[in-house]
Amino acid sequence: MPLSRELKKLGYRIYVPDLPGFGQNPMVGKSLNLVDYAIFVERYLKQNKLTKAVIIGHSFGGRVAVKMAAAKNGNLAALVLTGTPGFLPVPKIKVLFFMFLAKIGGLFFSLPIINRLDSVMKKILYKTAGASDFYHTKENMRQTFKNIVREELSLCLKKINIPTLLLWGRDDGIVPLSVASKMLKTISSAELQIIDEARHGVPWTRPEEFSRQVDRFLKKHA
């Protein structure tokens, strides 16, 4: 991973666990929620004897990190969040509309004449809804995905009291900058830094700048 390499160059010890259902870690036989993922990461930290860790959480992983930081168990020294939907990035009415549209679409796609266009049309539908990740998620992970994105995090954000860096791509179209600005006002110990000409995948597309910002932040709060 490019970001890991850049951070290692700066002298940091890096751990990159695969969460259940991601990478090389298979999904368990049931749907999960944020608490389940937080417990998984806590166990990972203990197994590797890591204390006062700094977690960098991107998107889905950022929500897990928020849940952990809110628990105030003492294992975390600082937090870096990027592209993390701490607040719902689109109005609820839009989410409900697309959920309804998806249900109606399911009935529509079941028609014999339309059936062979199922995958193509669904891909267009989810892309229009801004939910391409959901489209690419395997069936046994979709309920978990729903559980994660539906959980309200505003109270968790208010409980975070460790140094927190919100590091955003200015052109993030999935979790817009307005969400980061709202999180900045909610987390008492947060600061916001923006990387220009970067989108949702800024840790991968701009790893050098991203790592420099993380290094600056951690030295400031060491």
Phi, psi and omega in degrees: 000127184306318182295320178301316180298317181294320180291325177295323178299330181273002174097009181272147173269123190245136173236134181231084180284146172273121177290155178307127181091000181235149176058232182268001182264111183292157178285141175286174187278021178211164176286151183242167175229184184298322180299318179300316180290323178297318178297319178301314181292322177300316179295322179298317179298317180292318180299326180263010177053046180259122176237153182053048182281157172250120181258130171256115183244123180250127173055246179306312181296331178293324178294321176297317180297321178299316179300317180293314183296326181291335181287340177052050180271000175089355181281341185254135178263329181198168185223138172236118181245136179218131180059031185263121180281074177295332172233152179301121185284348177231153180303147181302324182299326179290319178299313180298322179299314182288329175295318178296315181299321180296320179294313178297321179300323180299320178292319181297316183291342182282347178296135185308318183292328186267341190307320183288347176264005187313301187295321180295313182292321178296321179299317179295318181299309182292326178294319178298323180283355184073030184232045180298325179301320180295321179299319183277353180284137178293154187306317183286357177254352188292323178293322176299315178302316178297317180301318184292310186286341181276342185287130180284130184247000186301319179292323178297318181299322180292337183273348182288127180229015175261157179306129185228125176257122172263109187243106193241146167280129184301328184257027178297113181267352180267311173237093188295162182302332179299328177292317178298320179297322178291321177295323179302321181284343185262323180273120188295332186250028187260155168224150183245129174235141185241135176255118183291154177053042179224148182249207185297327183270032185305326178298334181266323184275335180228055186297326181293311179295319180300312181294325177296319179293320178296316180298315178301315182297313183291324177293325179295326185252011181295000000 
